[in-house]
Amino acid sequence: FLVVTDCVEASCIANVDTAGDCQSITSLACKYASIHPDLAEDIVWEKDIAPLLKSLSPGAVDIWNYGFTEMLNNVIDHSEGETVDVLVSVSAINTEISLHDDGVGTFTKIQQTLGLLFQDVETVGQAFADEVFRVFAKQHPNIHLSATNVSDAADFMIKRARAHR
């Protein structure tokens, strides 16, 4: 299910060569509403994007297919946004596809989770566990601390520190 709230196609946009003639540019701008798991990047590609790239070589189209579907998939899976704008511009010498969403952004989302790997760590001291899992956690309530491969002894100290938040 795909909801397109607005799509505008133009055969020429504000590109004028030195003789004052309009250069041949194909452009498409679409706003897709309701970013959700049912928004399928392959369908958007086949329906809206690929037809604009028919003048390119098959190899170039394959590269654009991979890049575009990966970017849109990341928007769908990770942006937590509501809409995504897609702009495609194709000329004789340049092809550009851009996606802009209203989501949280990759770096903001990455900073919300901090993963700590305790592989080959037998135990942790009380001061370390307290500083990380109580003090740091209290100072940064929007960051989720995730501990993996934790030994029983280290897990005991982590749980003890978390209990005193």
DSSP file with accessible surface (Angstrom, degrees, kcal/mol):
  #  RESIDUE AA STRUCTURE BP1 BP2  ACC     N-H-->O    O-->H-N    N-H-->O    O-->H-N    TCO  KAPPA ALPHA  PHI   PSI    X-CA   Y-CA   Z-CA
    1    1 A F              0   0  170      0, 0.0     2,-0.4     0, 0.0    39,-0.1   0.000 360.0 360.0 360.0 124.6    0.0    0.0    0.0
    2    2 A L        -     0   0   41     37,-0.1     2,-0.6     2,-0.0    32,-0.1  -0.983 360.0-162.6-127.5 126.7    1.5    3.3   -1.1
    3    3 A V        -     0   0   41     30,-0.5    30,-1.8    -2,-0.4     2,-0.6  -0.942   5.8-173.6-112.1 113.7    0.2    6.7   -0.4
    4    4 A V  E     -A   32   0A  49     -2,-0.6    28,-0.2    28,-0.2     3,-0.1  -0.940   4.8-177.5-104.7 117.9    1.5    9.5   -2.6
    5    5 A T  E    S+     0   0A  78     26,-2.2     2,-0.3    -2,-0.6    27,-0.1   0.759  70.9   3.8 -86.3 -25.1    0.3   12.8   -1.4
    6    6 A D  E     +A   31   0A  98     25,-1.1    25,-2.4     2,-0.0     2,-0.4  -0.927  58.2 176.1-162.8 131.4    1.9   14.9   -4.2
    7    7 A a  E     -A   30   0A  56     -2,-0.3     2,-0.4    23,-0.2    23,-0.2  -0.979   6.1-175.8-140.1 127.0    3.9   14.1   -7.4
    8    8 A V  E     -A   29   0A  84     21,-2.4    21,-2.1    -2,-0.4     2,-0.4  -0.987   3.9-167.7-126.8 127.6    5.1   16.7   -9.9
    9    9 A E  E     -A   28   0A 129     -2,-0.4     2,-0.4    19,-0.2    19,-0.2  -0.932   6.6-178.4-115.0 138.8    6.8   15.9  -13.1
   10   10 A A  E     -A   27   0A  30     17,-2.0    17,-2.1    -2,-0.4     3,-0.2  -0.996  25.0-155.5-135.0 139.7    8.6   18.5  -15.3
   11   11 A S  S    S+     0   0  101     -2,-0.4    14,-1.2     1,-0.3     2,-0.3   0.706  89.3  20.0 -85.1 -21.8   10.4   18.1  -18.5
   12   12 A b        -     0   0   43     12,-0.2    -1,-0.3    15,-0.1     2,-0.2  -0.964  66.6-177.9-147.6 130.6   12.5   21.2  -17.9
   13   13 A I        -     0   0   72     -2,-0.3     2,-4.0    10,-0.2    10,-0.2  -0.663  60.0 -51.2-117.3-178.4   13.3   23.0  -14.8
   14   14 A A  S    S+     0   0  101     -2,-0.2     2,-0.5     8,-0.1     8,-0.0  -0.078  90.9 122.1 -60.4  61.9   15.3   26.2  -14.3
   15   15 A N        +     0   0   70     -2,-4.0     8,-1.7     8,-0.2     2,-0.4  -0.967  33.0 172.5-123.0 114.7   18.4   25.1  -16.2
   16   16 A V  B     -D   22   0B  96     -2,-0.5     6,-0.2     6,-0.2     2,-0.0  -0.979  21.7-139.8-126.2 130.9   19.3   27.4  -19.1
   17   17 A D    >   -     0   0   55      4,-2.5     3,-2.1    -2,-0.4     6,-0.0  -0.217  40.1 -87.5 -80.1-179.2   22.5   27.0  -21.2
   18   18 A T  T 3  S+     0   0  157      1,-0.3    -1,-0.1     2,-0.1    -2,-0.0   0.764 127.4  57.1 -65.1 -22.8   24.6   30.0  -22.4
   19   19 A A  T 3  S-     0   0   75      2,-0.1    -1,-0.3     1,-0.0     3,-0.1   0.493 118.9-110.0 -84.7  -2.1   22.5   30.3  -25.6
   20   20 A G  S <  S+     0   0   51     -3,-2.1     2,-0.3     1,-0.3    -2,-0.1   0.564  74.1 136.3  86.5   7.7   19.3   30.8  -23.4
   21   21 A D        -     0   0  101      1,-0.1    -4,-2.5    -5,-0.0     2,-0.3  -0.680  61.2-110.3 -90.8 146.4   17.9   27.4  -24.4
   22   22 A b  B     -D   16   0B  74     -2,-0.3    -6,-0.2    -6,-0.2     2,-0.2  -0.539  33.0-132.2 -72.9 127.8   16.3   25.1  -21.9
   23   23 A Q        -     0   0   77     -8,-1.7     2,-0.9    -2,-0.3   -10,-0.2  -0.534  29.2 -98.3 -78.4 153.4   18.4   22.0  -21.3
   24   24 A S        +     0   0  101     -2,-0.2    68,-0.5   -12,-0.1     2,-0.4  -0.593  58.1 158.5 -77.3 105.5   16.7   18.6  -21.4
   25   25 A I  E     - B   0  91A   4    -14,-1.2     2,-0.5    -2,-0.9    66,-0.2  -0.998  27.8-156.7-130.3 129.5   16.1   17.7  -17.8
   26   26 A T  E     + B   0  90A  47     64,-3.0    64,-3.0    -2,-0.4     2,-0.4  -0.919  22.3 177.3-103.3 133.2   13.6   15.2  -16.5
   27   27 A S  E     -AB  10  89A  12    -17,-2.1   -17,-2.0    -2,-0.5     2,-0.4  -0.981  15.9-176.1-139.7 146.0   12.6   15.7  -13.0
   28   28 A L  E     -AB   9  88A  14     60,-2.5    60,-3.0    -2,-0.4     2,-0.5  -0.987   2.4-172.5-141.5 132.0   10.2   14.2  -10.5
   29   29 A A  E     +AB   8  87A  42    -21,-2.1   -21,-2.4    -2,-0.4     2,-0.4  -0.993  13.3 175.4-125.6 124.3    9.4   15.2   -7.0
   30   30 A a  E     -AB   7  86A   5     56,-2.9    56,-3.1    -2,-0.5     2,-0.5  -0.975  21.7-154.3-129.4 144.5    7.1   13.0   -4.8
   31   31 A K  E     -AB   6  85A  72    -25,-2.4   -26,-2.2    -2,-0.4   -25,-1.1  -0.981  13.9-159.2-115.0 121.0    6.0   13.1   -1.2
   32   32 A Y  E     -AB   4  84A   1     52,-3.0    52,-1.8    -2,-0.5   -28,-0.2  -0.899  11.1-153.0-101.9 122.5    5.1    9.8    0.2
   33   33 A A  E     + B   0  83A  14    -30,-1.8   -30,-0.5    -2,-0.6    50,-0.2  -0.516  64.1  30.2 -90.1 163.4    2.9    9.9    3.2
   34   34 A S  S    S-     0   0   65     48,-0.6     2,-0.4    -2,-0.2    -1,-0.2   0.971  70.1-150.3  57.0  66.4    2.6    7.4    6.1
   35   35 A I        +     0   0   23     47,-1.6    -1,-0.2    -3,-0.2    48,-0.0  -0.542  41.4 140.0 -63.6 120.3    6.0    5.9    6.3
   36   36 A H    >   -     0   0   44     -2,-0.4     3,-2.3    -3,-0.1    41,-0.1  -0.959  69.6 -86.6-156.3 168.6    5.3    2.4    7.5
   37   37 A P  T 3  S+     0   0  116      0, 0.0    40,-0.1     0, 0.0    -2,-0.1   0.749 121.3  63.1 -57.8 -22.1    6.4   -1.2    6.9
   38   38 A D  T 3  S+     0   0  111      2,-0.1     2,-0.9    38,-0.1    -3,-0.1   0.589  75.2  99.7 -80.7  -8.4    3.9   -1.5    4.0
   39   39 A L    <   -     0   0    2     -3,-2.3     2,-0.6    -5,-0.1   -37,-0.1  -0.694  69.1-155.3 -76.0 107.2    5.7    1.2    2.1
   40   40 A A     >  -     0   0   26     -2,-0.9     4,-2.1     1,-0.2     3,-0.3  -0.793  16.6-156.0 -98.1 120.2    7.7   -1.1   -0.2
   41   41 A E  H  > S+     0   0   49     -2,-0.6     4,-2.4     1,-0.2    -1,-0.2   0.840  94.0  55.7 -62.5 -33.7   10.9    0.3   -1.7
   42   42 A D  H  > S+     0   0   92      2,-0.2     4,-2.6     1,-0.2    -1,-0.2   0.883 108.1  48.3 -69.3 -33.3   10.9   -2.1   -4.7
   43   43 A I  H  > S+     0   0   84     -3,-0.3     4,-2.9     2,-0.2     5,-0.4   0.921 111.2  49.4 -72.0 -41.8    7.4   -0.9   -5.7
   44   44 A V  H  X>S+     0   0    0     -4,-2.1     4,-2.5     2,-0.2     5,-1.4   0.933 112.8  49.7 -60.0 -43.5    8.3    2.8   -5.4
   45   45 A W  I  X>S+     0   0    4     -4,-2.4     5,-3.2     3,-0.2     4,-0.6   0.959 115.8  40.3 -58.6 -54.7   11.4    2.0   -7.5
   46   46 A E  I  <5S+     0   0  126     -4,-2.6    -2,-0.2     3,-0.2    -1,-0.2   0.892 123.3  38.6 -64.1 -41.4    9.4    0.1  -10.2
   47   47 A K  I  <5S+     0   0  121     -4,-2.9    -2,-0.2    -5,-0.2    -3,-0.2   0.910 133.7  10.3 -79.0 -44.4    6.4    2.5  -10.3
   48   48 A D  I  <5S+     0   0   19     -4,-2.5     4,-0.3    -5,-0.4    -3,-0.2   0.790 127.7  35.4-110.0 -37.4    8.0    5.9   -9.9
   49   49 A I  I >X<S+     0   0    0     -5,-1.4     3,-1.5    -4,-0.6     4,-0.6   0.932 105.9  55.7 -93.6 -53.0   11.8    5.9  -10.2
   50   50 A A  G >4<S+     0   0   21     -5,-3.2     3,-1.7     1,-0.3     4,-0.2   0.863 100.6  60.4 -53.8 -41.4   12.9    3.3  -12.8
   51   51 A P  G >4 S+     0   0   59      0, 0.0     3,-0.8     0, 0.0    -1,-0.3   0.821 101.7  55.1 -59.2 -26.1   10.8    4.8  -15.7
   52   52 A L  G <4 S+     0   0   22     -3,-1.5     3,-0.3    -4,-0.3    -2,-0.2   0.666 105.3  53.2 -76.8 -17.2   12.7    8.1  -15.3
   53   53 A L  G X<  +     0   0    1     -3,-1.7     3,-2.1    -4,-0.6    -1,-0.2   0.204  68.7 114.2-104.4  16.5   16.1    6.4  -15.8
   54   54 A K  T <  S+     0   0  180     -3,-0.8    -1,-0.2     1,-0.3    -2,-0.1   0.724  71.2  62.2 -64.6 -17.5   15.3    4.5  -19.0
   55   55 A S  T 3  S+     0   0   96     -3,-0.3    -1,-0.3     2,-0.1     2,-0.1   0.629  90.5  88.1 -81.9  -9.8   17.9    6.6  -20.9
   56   56 A L  S <  S-     0   0   41     -3,-2.1    -3,-0.0     1,-0.1     0, 0.0  -0.444  90.1 -93.9 -86.7 162.4   20.7    5.3  -18.7
   57   57 A S     >  -     0   0   71     -2,-0.1     4,-2.5     1,-0.1     5,-0.2  -0.320  36.4-111.0 -68.3 155.6   22.8    2.1  -19.3
   58   58 A P  H  > S+     0   0  105      0, 0.0     4,-2.3     0, 0.0     5,-0.2   0.880 118.9  53.7 -57.2 -36.6   21.5   -1.1  -17.6
   59   59 A G  H  > S+     0   0   40      2,-0.2     4,-1.9     1,-0.2     5,-0.1   0.914 108.9  47.3 -64.5 -42.5   24.6   -1.1  -15.4
   60   60 A A  H  > S+     0   0   29      2,-0.2     4,-2.6     1,-0.2    -1,-0.2   0.908 111.0  52.0 -65.9 -40.2   23.9    2.5  -14.2
   61   61 A V  H  X S+     0   0   32     -4,-2.5     4,-2.9     1,-0.2    -2,-0.2   0.911 107.7  52.7 -62.6 -40.5   20.2    1.6  -13.6
   62   62 A D  H  X S+     0   0  105     -4,-2.3     4,-2.4     2,-0.2    -1,-0.2   0.911 110.2  47.9 -61.0 -42.0   21.3   -1.4  -11.5
   63   63 A I  H  X S+     0   0  126     -4,-1.9     4,-2.7     2,-0.2     5,-0.2   0.937 113.6  46.5 -64.6 -45.8   23.5    0.8   -9.3
   64   64 A W  H  X S+     0   0   67     -4,-2.6     4,-3.0     2,-0.2     5,-0.3   0.894 110.3  54.5 -63.0 -39.5   20.7    3.4   -8.9
   65   65 A N  H  X S+     0   0   52     -4,-2.9     4,-2.4    -5,-0.2     5,-0.3   0.957 112.0  43.3 -58.1 -49.8   18.2    0.5   -8.1
   66   66 A Y  H  X S+     0   0  154     -4,-2.4     4,-2.1     1,-0.2     5,-0.2   0.951 117.6  44.7 -62.2 -49.8   20.5   -0.8   -5.3
   67   67 A G  H  X S+     0   0   25     -4,-2.7     4,-2.3     1,-0.2    -2,-0.2   0.930 115.9  45.6 -62.8 -46.2   21.3    2.7   -3.9
   68   68 A F  H  X S+     0   0    0     -4,-3.0     4,-2.9    -5,-0.2     5,-0.3   0.939 113.7  47.4 -64.6 -47.7   17.7    4.0   -4.0
   69   69 A T  H  X S+     0   0   21     -4,-2.4     4,-2.4    -5,-0.3    -1,-0.2   0.883 112.4  50.7 -66.4 -33.4   16.1    0.9   -2.5
   70   70 A E  H  X S+     0   0   81     -4,-2.1     4,-2.2    -5,-0.3    -1,-0.2   0.931 112.5  46.6 -66.0 -44.4   18.7    0.7    0.3
   71   71 A M  H  X S+     0   0   77     -4,-2.3     4,-1.9    -5,-0.2    -2,-0.2   0.936 115.2  44.9 -64.1 -46.1   18.2    4.4    1.2
   72   72 A L  H  X S+     0   0    0     -4,-2.9     4,-2.7     1,-0.2    -1,-0.2   0.905 111.0  54.3 -66.8 -37.2   14.4    4.1    1.1
   73   73 A N  H  X S+     0   0   39     -4,-2.4     4,-2.9    -5,-0.3     5,-0.2   0.913 107.4  50.9 -61.0 -41.0   14.5    0.9    3.1
   74   74 A N  H  X>S+     0   0   77     -4,-2.2     4,-2.5     2,-0.2     5,-0.6   0.895 109.8  50.2 -63.6 -38.9   16.6    2.7    5.8
   75   75 A V  H  X5S+     0   0   13     -4,-1.9     4,-1.6     3,-0.2     5,-0.4   0.948 113.9  45.1 -61.5 -48.0   14.0    5.5    5.9
   76   76 A I  H  <5S+     0   0   19     -4,-2.7     4,-0.2     1,-0.2    -2,-0.2   0.929 121.7  36.8 -62.3 -45.9   11.2    2.9    6.3
   77   77 A D  H  <5S+     0   0   89     -4,-2.9    -1,-0.2    -5,-0.2    -2,-0.2   0.790 133.1  15.2 -80.3 -28.7   13.0    0.8    8.9
   78   78 A H  H  <5S+     0   0   93     -4,-2.5    -3,-0.2    -5,-0.2    26,-0.2   0.625  99.3  79.2-126.4 -16.7   14.8    3.5   11.0
   79   79 A S     << -     0   0    8     -4,-1.6    25,-2.5    -5,-0.6    26,-0.3   0.806  66.7-152.1 -73.6 -28.8   13.7    7.1   10.5
   80   80 A E        +     0   0  122     -5,-0.4     2,-0.1    -4,-0.2    -1,-0.1   0.763  51.6 137.2  60.4  23.9   10.6    6.9   12.7
   81   81 A G        -     0   0   12     -6,-0.4    -1,-0.2     1,-0.1    22,-0.1  -0.341  58.6-138.5 -93.3 178.5    9.3    9.7   10.4
   82   82 A E  S    S+     0   0  145      1,-0.3   -47,-1.6   -48,-0.1   -48,-0.6   0.695  80.1  24.6-107.4 -31.3    5.9   10.2    8.9
   83   83 A T  E     -B   33   0A  32    -50,-0.2    19,-1.6   -49,-0.2     2,-0.4  -0.954  55.8-159.5-135.7 157.7    6.8   11.4    5.3
   84   84 A V  E     -BC  32 101A   0    -52,-1.8   -52,-3.0    -2,-0.3     2,-0.5  -0.999  10.5-149.9-136.1 133.1    9.6   11.1    2.8
   85   85 A D  E     -BC  31 100A  60     15,-3.2    15,-2.3    -2,-0.4     2,-0.5  -0.893  11.8-163.5-100.2 133.3   10.2   13.4   -0.1
   86   86 A V  E     -BC  30  99A   4    -56,-3.1   -56,-2.9    -2,-0.5     2,-0.5  -0.977   5.1-172.9-119.0 127.6   11.9   11.9   -3.2
   87   87 A L  E     -BC  29  98A  68     11,-2.6    11,-2.7    -2,-0.5     2,-0.4  -0.987   1.3-175.3-122.3 126.3   13.5   14.1   -5.8
   88   88 A V  E     +BC  28  97A   1    -60,-3.0   -60,-2.5    -2,-0.5     2,-0.4  -0.984   3.3 177.9-120.5 131.2   14.8   12.6   -9.1
   89   89 A S  E     -BC  27  96A  22      7,-2.9     7,-2.9    -2,-0.4     2,-0.4  -0.990   2.1-178.5-135.6 124.9   16.6   14.7  -11.6
   90   90 A V  E     +BC  26  95A   7    -64,-3.0   -64,-3.0    -2,-0.4     2,-0.2  -0.989   9.2 159.8-127.5 125.8   18.1   13.3  -14.9
   91   91 A S  E     -B   25   0A  26      3,-3.2   -66,-0.2    -2,-0.4    -2,-0.0  -0.761  56.9 -88.7-128.6-177.0   20.0   15.2  -17.5
   92   92 A A  S    S+     0   0  104    -68,-0.5     3,-0.1    -2,-0.2   -67,-0.1   0.794 126.2  23.3 -65.1 -26.2   22.4   14.2  -20.3
   93   93 A I  S    S+     0   0  160      1,-0.2     2,-0.3     0, 0.0    -1,-0.2   0.497 122.8  43.1-119.2  -5.1   25.4   14.5  -17.9
   94   94 A N        -     0   0   87      2,-0.0    -3,-3.2    -3,-0.0     2,-0.4  -0.999  47.9-170.9-147.9 142.9   24.0   14.1  -14.4
   95   95 A T  E     +C   90   0A  25     -2,-0.3     2,-0.4    -5,-0.2    -5,-0.2  -1.000  14.5 179.4-131.7 132.0   21.5   12.0  -12.5
   96   96 A E  E     -C   89   0A  98     -7,-2.9    -7,-2.9    -2,-0.4     2,-0.4  -0.999  10.5-179.8-136.4 133.1   20.5   12.8   -8.9
   97   97 A I  E     +C   88   0A  14     -2,-0.4     2,-0.4    -9,-0.2    -9,-0.2  -0.998  12.4 179.2-128.2 125.9   18.1   11.1   -6.5
   98   98 A S  E     -C   87   0A  21    -11,-2.7   -11,-2.6    -2,-0.4     2,-0.4  -0.973  13.0-161.4-129.3 146.7   17.6   12.5   -3.1
   99   99 A L  E     -C   86   0A  30     -2,-0.4     2,-0.4   -13,-0.2   -13,-0.2  -0.987   7.1-177.0-124.3 133.9   15.4   11.4   -0.2
  100  100 A H  E     -C   85   0A 116    -15,-2.3   -15,-3.2    -2,-0.4     2,-0.3  -0.985   7.4-178.5-132.8 121.1   14.5   13.7    2.7
  101  101 A D  E     -C   84   0A  61     -2,-0.4   -17,-0.2   -17,-0.2    -2,-0.0  -0.744  33.5-129.9-116.2 166.4   12.4   12.4    5.6
  102  102 A D        +     0   0   85    -19,-1.6   -18,-0.1    -2,-0.3    -1,-0.0   0.037  68.8 120.0-101.3  27.5   11.1   14.0    8.7
  103  103 A G  S    S-     0   0   25    -20,-0.2   -23,-0.2   -22,-0.1   -24,-0.1  -0.025  80.9 -87.6 -84.3-170.0   12.4   11.3   11.0
  104  104 A V        -     0   0   49    -25,-2.5     4,-0.3   -26,-0.2   -24,-0.1   0.673  65.1-118.8 -76.7 -21.0   14.9   11.4   13.9
  105  105 A G     >  -     0   0   34    -26,-0.3     4,-2.2     3,-0.1     5,-0.2   0.228  19.4 -94.0  91.1 144.8   18.0   11.0   11.9
  106  106 A T  H  > S+     0   0   97      1,-0.2     4,-2.7     2,-0.2     5,-0.2   0.918 120.8  47.3 -60.3 -47.8   20.6    8.3   12.0
  107  107 A F  H  > S+     0   0  157      1,-0.2     4,-1.9     2,-0.2    -1,-0.2   0.881 111.4  50.7 -70.4 -34.4   23.0    9.9   14.4
  108  108 A T  H  > S+     0   0   71     -4,-0.3     4,-0.6     2,-0.2    -1,-0.2   0.942 113.4  46.2 -64.1 -44.1   20.3   10.9   16.9
  109  109 A K  H >< S+     0   0   58     -4,-2.2     3,-1.1     1,-0.2     4,-0.4   0.907 110.2  52.7 -66.5 -42.1   19.0    7.4   16.9
  110  110 A I  H >< S+     0   0  103     -4,-2.7     3,-1.4     1,-0.3    -1,-0.2   0.911 106.2  54.6 -60.0 -40.0   22.5    5.9   17.3
  111  111 A Q  H 3< S+     0   0  137     -4,-1.9    -1,-0.3     1,-0.3    -2,-0.2   0.648  94.9  69.3 -71.9 -10.8   23.1    8.1   20.3
  112  112 A Q  T << S+     0   0   73     -3,-1.1    32,-3.4    -4,-0.6     2,-0.4   0.656 101.0  48.0 -82.1 -14.4   20.0    6.8   22.0
  113  113 A T  E <   -e  144   0C  80     -3,-1.4     2,-0.5    -4,-0.4    32,-0.2  -0.995  63.3-169.9-128.7 130.2   21.5    3.3   22.5
  114  114 A L  E     -e  145   0C  70     30,-3.0    32,-2.8    -2,-0.4     2,-0.5  -0.970  12.0-157.4-119.9 112.6   24.9    2.6   23.9
  115  115 A G  E     -e  146   0C  54     -2,-0.5     2,-0.5    30,-0.2    32,-0.2  -0.790   3.9-164.2 -94.5 130.4   25.9   -1.1   23.6
  116  116 A L  E     -e  147   0C  42     30,-3.8    32,-2.6    -2,-0.5     2,-0.6  -0.963   6.7-152.9-116.0 122.7   28.6   -2.4   26.0
  117  117 A L  E     -e  148   0C 106     -2,-0.5    32,-0.2    30,-0.2    30,-0.1  -0.833  12.5-177.7 -99.1 122.0   30.3   -5.7   25.1
  118  118 A F    >   +     0   0   13     30,-2.7     3,-1.8    -2,-0.6    33,-0.3  -0.026  24.1 153.2-108.5  29.1   31.6   -7.7   28.1
  119  119 A Q  T 3  S+     0   0  110      1,-0.3     3,-0.1    31,-0.1    31,-0.1  -0.377  74.7   5.0 -62.6 133.0   33.1  -10.6   26.2
  120  120 A D  T 3  S+     0   0  148      1,-0.2     2,-0.7    29,-0.1    -1,-0.3   0.659  96.9 128.2  64.8  18.5   36.0  -12.1   28.1
  121  121 A V    <   -     0   0   52     -3,-1.8    30,-0.6    28,-0.4    33,-0.2  -0.922  39.1-171.4-104.4 113.5   35.3   -9.9   31.1
  122  122 A E        -     0   0  153     -2,-0.7    32,-0.7     1,-0.2    31,-0.3   0.914  64.8 -16.4 -71.3 -44.4   35.0  -12.1   34.2
  123  123 A T        -     0   0   82     30,-0.2     2,-0.3    31,-0.1    -1,-0.2  -0.964  56.0-138.2-153.9 165.8   33.8   -9.4   36.6
  124  124 A V        -     0   0   16     -2,-0.3    33,-0.1    29,-0.2     2,-0.1  -0.959  30.3-108.0-128.4 150.8   33.5   -5.6   37.0
  125  125 A G     >  -     0   0   47     -2,-0.3     4,-2.4     1,-0.1     5,-0.2  -0.356  25.6-116.4 -75.1 159.3   34.1   -3.5   40.1
  126  126 A Q  H  > S+     0   0  111      1,-0.2     4,-2.7     2,-0.2     5,-0.2   0.897 114.8  53.9 -62.0 -39.5   31.3   -1.9   42.0
  127  127 A A  H  > S+     0   0   81      2,-0.2     4,-2.6     1,-0.2    -1,-0.2   0.918 110.5  46.3 -64.2 -42.5   32.7    1.6   41.3
  128  128 A F  H  > S+     0   0   96      2,-0.2     4,-2.5     1,-0.2     5,-0.3   0.958 114.6  46.1 -63.3 -51.5   32.7    0.9   37.5
  129  129 A A  H  X S+     0   0    1     -4,-2.4     4,-2.6     1,-0.2     5,-0.4   0.913 114.9  48.0 -59.0 -42.3   29.2   -0.6   37.5
  130  130 A D  H  X>S+     0   0   44     -4,-2.7     5,-2.5    -5,-0.2     4,-1.6   0.930 111.9  49.0 -65.3 -44.8   27.9    2.3   39.7
  131  131 A E  I  <>S+     0   0  109     -4,-2.6     5,-2.7    -5,-0.2    -2,-0.2   0.913 122.6  32.1 -63.2 -42.5   29.5    5.0   37.5
  132  132 A V  I  <>S+     0   0   28     -4,-2.5     5,-0.9    -5,-0.2    -2,-0.2   0.951 127.3  34.5 -80.7 -53.1   28.1    3.6   34.2
  133  133 A F  I  <5S+     0   0    0     -4,-2.6    -3,-0.2    -5,-0.3    -2,-0.2   0.581 133.4  20.6 -90.3  -8.9   24.8    2.0   35.1
  134  134 A R  I  X5S+     0   0   67     -4,-1.6     4,-2.2    -5,-0.4    -3,-0.2   0.671 129.3  34.4-116.4 -59.9   23.6    4.4   37.8
  135  135 A V  I  ><S+     0   0   26     -5,-2.5     4,-2.3     2,-0.2    -3,-0.2   0.964 125.3  39.3 -66.0 -55.3   25.4    7.7   37.6
  136  136 A F  I  ><S+     0   0   57     -5,-2.7     4,-1.7    -6,-0.3    -1,-0.2   0.930 116.8  51.7 -60.6 -44.9   25.8    7.9   33.7
  137  137 A A  H  4<S+     0   0    8     -5,-0.9    -1,-0.2     1,-0.2     6,-0.2   0.880 111.0  48.0 -60.7 -37.6   22.3    6.4   33.2
  138  138 A K  H  < S+     0   0  129     -4,-2.2    -1,-0.2     1,-0.2    -2,-0.2   0.887 112.6  48.0 -70.9 -37.0   20.8    9.0   35.6
  139  139 A Q  H  < S+     0   0  128     -4,-2.3    -1,-0.2     1,-0.3    -2,-0.2   0.724 121.2  37.2 -74.9 -21.7   22.6   11.9   33.8
  140  140 A H    ><  +     0   0   74     -4,-1.7     3,-1.9    -5,-0.2    -1,-0.3  -0.578  65.7 164.5-129.8  69.6   21.5   10.6   30.4
  141  141 A P  T 3  S+     0   0  103      0, 0.0    -1,-0.1     0, 0.0    -2,-0.1   0.709  73.7  60.8 -65.5 -18.0   18.0    9.3   30.8
  142  142 A N  T 3  S+     0   0  140      2,-0.1     2,-0.5   -29,-0.0    -5,-0.1   0.502  89.5  84.1 -85.9  -4.3   17.4    9.3   27.0
  143  143 A I  S <  S-     0   0   48     -3,-1.9     2,-0.5    -6,-0.2   -30,-0.2  -0.886  70.5-146.6-103.4 126.5   20.2    6.8   26.4
  144  144 A H  E     -e  113   0C 119    -32,-3.4   -30,-3.0    -2,-0.5     2,-0.5  -0.790  10.7-145.9 -91.1 124.8   19.5    3.1   26.7
  145  145 A L  E     -e  114   0C   8     -2,-0.5     2,-0.5   -32,-0.2   -30,-0.2  -0.823  15.2-169.8 -92.9 126.2   22.5    1.1   28.0
  146  146 A S  E     -e  115   0C  41    -32,-2.8   -30,-3.8    -2,-0.5     2,-0.5  -0.968   3.4-165.2-120.4 121.1   22.7   -2.4   26.6
  147  147 A A  E     -e  116   0C  30     -2,-0.5     2,-0.3   -32,-0.2     3,-0.2  -0.909  10.9-176.1-108.0 128.9   25.1   -4.9   28.1
  148  148 A T  E     +e  117   0C  65    -32,-2.6   -30,-2.7    -2,-0.5   -29,-0.1  -0.892  59.6  18.9-125.9 156.3   25.9   -8.1   26.1
  149  149 A N  S    S+     0   0  100     -2,-0.3     2,-0.4     1,-0.2   -28,-0.4   0.906  80.9 172.1  54.6  48.2   28.0  -11.2   26.8
  150  150 A V        -     0   0   38     -3,-0.2    -1,-0.2   -31,-0.1   -31,-0.1  -0.738  28.3-132.9 -93.4 130.1   27.9  -10.5   30.5
  151  151 A S     >  -     0   0   33    -30,-0.6     4,-2.8    -2,-0.4     5,-0.2  -0.290  28.7-107.1 -70.8 163.5   29.3  -13.1   32.9
  152  152 A D  H  > S+     0   0  144      1,-0.2     4,-2.1     2,-0.2     5,-0.1   0.907 120.2  50.3 -60.0 -41.6   27.2  -13.9   36.0
  153  153 A A  H  > S+     0   0   48    -31,-0.3     4,-1.6     2,-0.2    -1,-0.2   0.924 114.0  43.4 -65.4 -44.3   29.6  -12.0   38.3
  154  154 A A  H  > S+     0   0    0    -32,-0.7     4,-2.4   -33,-0.2    -2,-0.2   0.910 111.8  54.6 -67.7 -39.4   29.5   -8.9   36.1
  155  155 A D  H  X S+     0   0   49     -4,-2.8     4,-2.8     1,-0.2     5,-0.2   0.893 104.4  55.1 -60.7 -38.7   25.8   -9.2   35.7
  156  156 A F  H  X S+     0   0  127     -4,-2.1     4,-2.0    -5,-0.2    -1,-0.2   0.931 110.2  45.2 -59.6 -45.2   25.4   -9.2   39.5
  157  157 A M  H  X S+     0   0   24     -4,-1.6     4,-2.2     2,-0.2    -2,-0.2   0.889 113.2  50.3 -68.4 -37.9   27.3   -5.9   39.8
  158  158 A I  H  X S+     0   0    1     -4,-2.4     4,-2.6     2,-0.2     5,-0.2   0.944 111.7  47.3 -65.6 -45.8   25.3   -4.3   36.9
  159  159 A K  H  X S+     0   0  127     -4,-2.8     4,-1.7     1,-0.2    -1,-0.2   0.889 110.6  53.3 -63.7 -37.4   22.0   -5.3   38.4
  160  160 A R  H  X S+     0   0  106     -4,-2.0     4,-0.6    -5,-0.2    -1,-0.2   0.925 111.1  45.7 -63.5 -43.0   23.1   -4.0   41.8
  161  161 A A  H >< S+     0   0    7     -4,-2.2     3,-1.0     1,-0.2    -2,-0.2   0.913 112.2  50.9 -68.1 -41.5   24.0   -0.6   40.4
  162  162 A R  H >< S+     0   0   77     -4,-2.6     3,-1.4     1,-0.2    -1,-0.2   0.817 101.1  63.0 -65.8 -29.7   20.8   -0.4   38.4
  163  163 A A  H 3< S+     0   0   82     -4,-1.7    -1,-0.2     1,-0.3    -2,-0.2   0.756  99.5  55.2 -67.5 -21.8   18.7   -1.2   41.5
  164  164 A H  T <<        0   0  123     -3,-1.0    -1,-0.3    -4,-0.6    -2,-0.2   0.181 360.0 360.0 -98.6  16.5   20.0    2.0   43.1
  165  165 A R    <         0   0  146     -3,-1.4    -3,-0.1   -32,-0.1   -31,-0.1  -0.003 360.0 360.0 -70.3 360.0   18.9    4.4   40.3
